[in-house]
Amino acid sequence: MSEIPGDLKFLKSHEWARVEDGGTVTVGISEHAQSLLGDLVYVELPAVGDKLVAGAAAAVVESVKAASDVYSPVTGTVTAVNEALSDKPETINEDAYGEGWLFTVMLDEPEQVAELLSPDDYAALLEDESH
């Protein structure tokens, strides 16, 4: 299993969140999620200015095998989307925790971040799923 970056928080549905300076959160899907999906062929992102609710579907990633909703880990307003994914969705497969980010959100409720899984908790979840 690949290394899980220590600065990330996770949802049980395999989205990651990185809290940035200024109260924004960058969101993507985990290395584990992209490996389960396989080669990604299409990404549908929210629009800048969209209001997202924690736990609600915010984006869609589609692979040759399946389409999967991506859930927002936090409530807030979309401040940026990774436009490059429109032409190169496979970037998520290549660099799930870096260039493969999906969107950023300005947090409405910063305390929500504390409710997300730590990297260790997420690793334990993956371990449980593999049994």
N, C-alpha and C positions, 0 to 999 in steps of 0.2 A: 504494500500500500504506500502511496506517496506521502510525503511529509505534509502535515497540515500546518499552515502558517500560524504562529502564536498570536498575531494581532487581530485575528478574525473571530467573529461570533457566528453561530449557525442556527438555522431552523432545522427541525427534525425532517423536513421535506427537502433538505440538502441545498438550501440557499445559504450563501455566506454574506456577511456584512462587515465592512471595515469602517470604523468611525474615523472621519478625517477632521482636520482642524476646521473650526468655524461651524461645527454642528451638522455637517453633511455626512451621509453614510453612502458608501459605494457598495453596490449589490451585484452578486454574480451567482453562478451555480458551482457546486463543489466539484473537485476532481472526480470524486466517486460518482456523482450524478452524471457528469459528461461521459464517463467510461461506461455506465449502464446504458445510456442513450445510444452511444456509438457516434458515427460520423454525423455531425450536425449540418443540415442543409438549408435551414431557414430560421430566422429569429424575428419575432414580432415584439417590438419594444413599446413601452408607454410613450406618450408625448410629453415634452417639456411643459411643465405647468399642470400636468395631471395630479390630482389628489389621490394618494394611495392610502389604504388602510392595512395595518399590520395583519398578516395572515390571509389577505385577499389576493386573488390572482392579479398580477401586474404585467406579465409578459408571457410569451410562449416561445419555447424552443422546439424545433422539429428536426428529427433525425430520419434516416432511412427506415428506422424501425418503428418510431412512435413520435407523437407530439405530446409535449408535457407543459403544463402550466408552471410558471415561475411565480412564487408568492413573495410579496413584499415583507421583509422582516420587521419593518417599522411603519408607523403612520407619518405621512408628510407629503411634501410637494416635490415632484420630479424636477431636478435642476439641470440634468444633463443625461443624454443617452449616448451609447457607444455606436455612433453612425457607421463606423468601419465594419461592424458585424453584418450590415445589410449585404455587403459584397463578399465578406469573408467570415461566414458563421463558424467555419472550422477553427477560427482563432480560439474559440472557447475550448475546443478539444486540445489545442496546442498549449494554451496558457490560461487555464481556468481561473487562477488566482491573480493574474496580472492583466495582460492585454485583453483577456476575454471577459472583462467586467461588462455588465449589462447597462446599469443606470445608476444615477446618484439621486439621493433624496435629502431634502432639508427636513431635519427632524422636527416634528411637532411635540413629541413627548420623549425627551432624552432618556427618561427612566426605562423606556421599553428595551433599550440595549441590554440592561442588566438581566432581563428575562430570557435572553437568547442563550444558547448552549456555548460553553467555553470550548476551545479546541480539544481539551481532554475529554469533556463530556461527549463531544461529537465523535471522537475516535472510539469511545466506549459504545456509542450507538451503532457505529459501523461494525464493530466487533460482534455485538449482539445480533445484528442482521445477518451476519455471515454464518451463524450457527443454525 
